[in-house]
Amino acid sequence: MALGAQTGDVLRLVVNQGMRPVVIGLAIGIISAFALGRLIASQLYEVSAHNPALLGGATLLLATTAFIACLLPARRAARVDPIQALRSE
């Protein structure tokens, strides 16, 4: 912000940096769920391990939670007064 960045730029930067590992982790998790489907199916009662609603719901819930967890610090970083930030360092 002190070097001329806009609020949207700061938000985008912080959210992108926070969500990148989340997206990678979700992709690895979905691939692992499909690969270990037989083991998972033996642990579930009358639910398929490849149930798209179950996988999609869990993925959406985790992605939404991670997005909110990234957005809150990003909003705080975007609200920082550049003058105060430079004075504190």
FITIVEX-78153 format. One record per atom (N, C-alpha, C): x, y, z; residue number from 0; atom name. Coordinates in steps of 0.2 Angstrom, whole numbers. Example, Ala and Ser with C-alpha at 12.3 -4.5 7.8 and 13.67 -1.06 7.14 Angstrom:
2
node u 66&v -28&w 39&k 0&a N
node u 62&v -22&w 39&k 0&a CA
node u 66&v -16&w 39&k 0&a C
node u 64&v -11&w 35&k 1&a N
node u 68&v -5&w 36&k 1&a CA
node u 64&v 0&w 39&k 1&a C
This chain:
89
node u 4&v -6&w 0&k 0&a N
node u 0&v 0&w 0&k 0&a CA
node u 4&v 6&w 0&k 0&a C
node u 10&v 6&w 4&k 1&a N
node u 14&v 12&w 4&k 1&a CA
node u 18&v 13&w -3&k 1&a C
node u 18&v 8&w -7&k 2&a N
node u 22&v 9&w -13&k 2&a CA
node u 17&v 10&w -19&k 2&a C
node u 10&v 11&w -17&k 3&a N
node u 6&v 13&w -23&k 3&a CA
node u 1&v 7&w -24&k 3&a C
node u 1&v 2&w -21&k 4&a N
node u -4&v -4&w -23&k 4&a CA
node u -11&v -2&w -21&k 4&a C
node u -16&v -4&w -25&k 5&a N
node u -23&v -3&w -23&k 5&a CA
node u -25&v -8&w -18&k 5&a C
node u -31&v -7&w -15&k 6&a N
node u -33&v -11&w -10&k 6&a CA
node u -35&v -18&w -13&k 6&a C
node u -38&v -18&w -19&k 7&a N
node u -39&v -24&w -23&k 7&a CA
node u -33&v -28&w -24&k 7&a C
node u -27&v -25&w -26&k 8&a N
node u -21&v -28&w -27&k 8&a CA
node u -19&v -32&w -21&k 8&a C
node u -19&v -29&w -15&k 9&a N
node u -17&v -32&w -9&k 9&a CA
node u -21&v -38&w -7&k 9&a C
node u -28&v -37&w -8&k 10&a N
node u -32&v -43&w -7&k 10&a CA
node u -31&v -49&w -11&k 10&a C
node u -30&v -47&w -18&k 11&a N
node u -29&v -53&w -22&k 11&a CA
node u -22&v -56&w -21&k 11&a C
node u -17&v -52&w -19&k 12&a N
node u -10&v -55&w -18&k 12&a CA
node u -11&v -60&w -12&k 12&a C
node u -14&v -57&w -6&k 13&a N
node u -14&v -61&w 0&k 13&a CA
node u -18&v -68&w -1&k 13&a C
node u -24&v -67&w -4&k 14&a N
node u -28&v -73&w -5&k 14&a CA
node u -25&v -78&w -10&k 14&a C
node u -22&v -75&w -15&k 15&a N
node u -19&v -80&w -20&k 15&a CA
node u -13&v -84&w -16&k 15&a C
node u -9&v -81&w -12&k 16&a N
node u -4&v -84&w -9&k 16&a CA
node u -7&v -89&w -3&k 16&a C
node u -12&v -87&w 0&k 17&a N
node u -15&v -92&w 4&k 17&a CA
node u -19&v -98&w 1&k 17&a C
node u -22&v -97&w -4&k 18&a N
node u -26&v -102&w -7&k 18&a CA
node u -22&v -107&w -12&k 18&a C
node u -16&v -105&w -14&k 19&a N
node u -12&v -109&w -18&k 19&a CA
node u -11&v -116&w -15&k 19&a C
node u -9&v -116&w -8&k 20&a N
node u -8&v -123&w -5&k 20&a CA
node u -14&v -126&w -4&k 20&a C
node u -20&v -123&w -3&k 21&a N
node u -26&v -126&w -2&k 21&a CA
node u -28&v -130&w -8&k 21&a C
node u -28&v -126&w -14&k 22&a N
node u -30&v -129&w -20&k 22&a CA
node u -26&v -136&w -21&k 22&a C
node u -19&v -135&w -20&k 23&a N
node u -15&v -141&w -21&k 23&a CA
node u -17&v -147&w -17&k 23&a C
node u -18&v -145&w -10&k 24&a N
node u -20&v -150&w -5&k 24&a CA
node u -27&v -153&w -7&k 24&a C
node u -32&v -149&w -9&k 25&a N
node u -38&v -152&w -11&k 25&a CA
node u -37&v -157&w -17&k 25&a C
node u -33&v -155&w -22&k 26&a N
node u -32&v -159&w -28&k 26&a CA
node u -29&v -166&w -26&k 26&a C
node u -24&v -165&w -21&k 27&a N
node u -21&v -172&w -19&k 27&a CA
node u -26&v -176&w -15&k 27&a C
node u -30&v -173&w -11&k 28&a N
node u -35&v -176&w -7&k 28&a CA
node u -40&v -180&w -11&k 28&a C
node u -42&v -176&w -17&k 29&a N
node u -47&v -179&w -21&k 29&a CA
node u -44&v -185&w -25&k 29&a C
node u -38&v -184&w -27&k 30&a N
node u -35&v -190&w -31&k 30&a CA
node u -34&v -196&w -26&k 30&a C
node u -32&v -194&w -20&k 31&a N
node u -31&v -200&w -15&k 31&a CA
node u -37&v -203&w -13&k 31&a C
node u -43&v -199&w -13&k 32&a N
node u -49&v -202&w -11&k 32&a CA
node u -51&v -207&w -17&k 32&a C
node u -50&v -205&w -23&k 33&a N
node u -52&v -210&w -28&k 33&a CA
node u -47&v -216&w -28&k 33&a C
node u -41&v -215&w -27&k 34&a N
node u -36&v -220&w -27&k 34&a CA
node u -37&v -225&w -21&k 34&a C
node u -39&v -223&w -15&k 35&a N
node u -40&v -227&w -10&k 35&a CA
node u -48&v -228&w -9&k 35&a C
node u -52&v -228&w -14&k 36&a N
node u -59&v -229&w -14&k 36&a CA
node u -61&v -236&w -11&k 36&a C
node u -58&v -241&w -12&k 37&a N
node u -60&v -247&w -9&k 37&a CA
node u -59&v -248&w -2&k 37&a C
node u -54&v -245&w 1&k 38&a N
node u -52&v -244&w 8&k 38&a CA
node u -58&v -240&w 11&k 38&a C
node u -59&v -234&w 8&k 39&a N
node u -64&v -230&w 11&k 39&a CA
node u -71&v -233&w 11&k 39&a C
node u -73&v -237&w 5&k 40&a N
node u -79&v -240&w 5&k 40&a CA
node u -80&v -245&w 10&k 40&a C
node u -75&v -248&w 12&k 41&a N
node u -76&v -253&w 18&k 41&a CA
node u -77&v -250&w 24&k 41&a C
node u -76&v -244&w 25&k 42&a N
node u -77&v -240&w 31&k 42&a CA
node u -83&v -237&w 32&k 42&a C
node u -87&v -235&w 26&k 43&a N
node u -93&v -232&w 26&k 43&a CA
node u -99&v -236&w 26&k 43&a C
node u -104&v -234&w 29&k 44&a N
node u -110&v -238&w 29&k 44&a CA
node u -115&v -236&w 23&k 44&a C
node u -117&v -240&w 18&k 45&a N
node u -121&v -238&w 13&k 45&a CA
node u -120&v -231&w 9&k 45&a C
node u -113&v -230&w 9&k 46&a N
node u -111&v -224&w 5&k 46&a CA
node u -106&v -226&w 1&k 46&a C
node u -106&v -224&w -5&k 47&a N
node u -101&v -225&w -10&k 47&a CA
node u -95&v -221&w -9&k 47&a C
node u -89&v -223&w -10&k 48&a N
node u -83&v -219&w -9&k 48&a CA
node u -82&v -214&w -14&k 48&a C
node u -85&v -215&w -20&k 49&a N
node u -85&v -211&w -26&k 49&a CA
node u -91&v -207&w -27&k 49&a C
node u -95&v -206&w -21&k 50&a N
node u -101&v -202&w -21&k 50&a CA
node u -99&v -194&w -23&k 50&a C
node u -101&v -192&w -29&k 51&a N
node u -99&v -185&w -31&k 51&a CA
node u -102&v -180&w -26&k 51&a C
node u -108&v -181&w -23&k 52&a N
node u -111&v -176&w -18&k 52&a CA
node u -106&v -176&w -12&k 52&a C
node u -104&v -181&w -10&k 53&a N
node u -100&v -181&w -4&k 53&a CA
node u -93&v -178&w -5&k 53&a C
node u -90&v -180&w -10&k 54&a N
node u -83&v -177&w -12&k 54&a CA
node u -84&v -170&w -13&k 54&a C
node u -89&v -168&w -17&k 55&a N
node u -90&v -161&w -19&k 55&a CA
node u -92&v -157&w -13&k 55&a C
node u -96&v -159&w -9&k 56&a N
node u -98&v -156&w -3&k 56&a CA
node u -92&v -154&w 2&k 56&a C
node u -88&v -160&w 3&k 57&a N
node u -82&v -159&w 7&k 57&a CA
node u -77&v -154&w 5&k 57&a C
node u -76&v -155&w -2&k 58&a N
node u -71&v -150&w -5&k 58&a CA
node u -74&v -143&w -5&k 58&a C
node u -80&v -142&w -6&k 59&a N
node u -83&v -135&w -6&k 59&a CA
node u -82&v -132&w 1&k 59&a C
node u -84&v -136&w 6&k 60&a N
node u -84&v -134&w 13&k 60&a CA
node u -76&v -132&w 15&k 60&a C
node u -72&v -137&w 13&k 61&a N
node u -65&v -135&w 15&k 61&a CA
node u -62&v -129&w 11&k 61&a C
node u -64&v -128&w 5&k 62&a N
node u -62&v -123&w 1&k 62&a CA
node u -65&v -116&w 3&k 62&a C
node u -71&v -116&w 5&k 63&a N
node u -74&v -110&w 8&k 63&a CA
node u -71&v -108&w 15&k 63&a C
node u -70&v -113&w 19&k 64&a N
node u -67&v -111&w 25&k 64&a CA
node u -60&v -109&w 24&k 64&a C
node u -56&v -111&w 20&k 65&a N
node u -49&v -109&w 19&k 65&a CA
node u -50&v -102&w 15&k 65&a C
node u -54&v -101&w 11&k 66&a N
node u -55&v -94&w 8&k 66&a CA
node u -57&v -89&w 13&k 66&a C
node u -61&v -90&w 18&k 67&a N
node u -63&v -86&w 23&k 67&a CA
node u -57&v -84&w 27&k 67&a C
node u -53&v -90&w 29&k 68&a N
node u -47&v -89&w 33&k 68&a CA
node u -42&v -85&w 30&k 68&a C
node u -42&v -85&w 23&k 69&a N
node u -37&v -81&w 19&k 69&a CA
node u -39&v -74&w 18&k 69&a C
node u -46&v -73&w 18&k 70&a N
node u -49&v -66&w 17&k 70&a CA
node u -48&v -62&w 23&k 70&a C
node u -49&v -64&w 29&k 71&a N
node u -49&v -60&w 35&k 71&a CA
node u -42&v -57&w 35&k 71&a C
node u -37&v -60&w 35&k 72&a N
node u -30&v -57&w 36&k 72&a CA
node u -29&v -52&w 30&k 72&a C
node u -32&v -54&w 24&k 73&a N
node u -31&v -50&w 18&k 73&a CA
node u -34&v -43&w 19&k 73&a C
node u -40&v -43&w 21&k 74&a N
node u -44&v -37&w 23&k 74&a CA
node u -40&v -33&w 28&k 74&a C
node u -38&v -36&w 33&k 75&a N
node u -34&v -32&w 38&k 75&a CA
node u -28&v -29&w 35&k 75&a C
node u -24&v -33&w 31&k 76&a N
node u -18&v -30&w 27&k 76&a CA
node u -20&v -24&w 23&k 76&a C
node u -26&v -25&w 19&k 77&a N
node u -28&v -19&w 15&k 77&a CA
node u -30&v -13&w 18&k 77&a C
node u -32&v -14&w 25&k 78&a N
node u -34&v -8&w 28&k 78&a CA
node u -29&v -4&w 32&k 78&a C
node u -23&v -7&w 32&k 79&a N
node u -17&v -4&w 35&k 79&a CA
node u -16&v 3&w 32&k 79&a C
node u -15&v 8&w 36&k 80&a N
node u -13&v 15&w 34&k 80&a CA
node u -5&v 14&w 32&k 80&a C
node u -4&v 16&w 26&k 81&a N
node u 3&v 16&w 24&k 81&a CA
node u 8&v 20&w 28&k 81&a C
node u 6&v 26&w 30&k 82&a N
node u 10&v 30&w 34&k 82&a CA
node u 12&v 26&w 41&k 82&a C
node u 7&v 24&w 44&k 83&a N
node u 8&v 20&w 50&k 83&a CA
node u 12&v 14&w 49&k 83&a C
node u 11&v 10&w 44&k 84&a N
node u 16&v 5&w 43&k 84&a CA
node u 23&v 6&w 42&k 84&a C
node u 24&v 12&w 38&k 85&a N
node u 31&v 14&w 37&k 85&a CA
node u 34&v 17&w 44&k 85&a C
node u 30&v 20&w 48&k 86&a N
node u 33&v 23&w 54&k 86&a CA
node u 35&v 17&w 59&k 86&a C
node u 31&v 12&w 59&k 87&a N
node u 32&v 6&w 64&k 87&a CA
node u 38&v 2&w 62&k 87&a C
node u 41&v 3&w 56&k 88&a N
node u 47&v -1&w 54&k 88&a CA
node u 52&v 4&w 54&k 88&a C
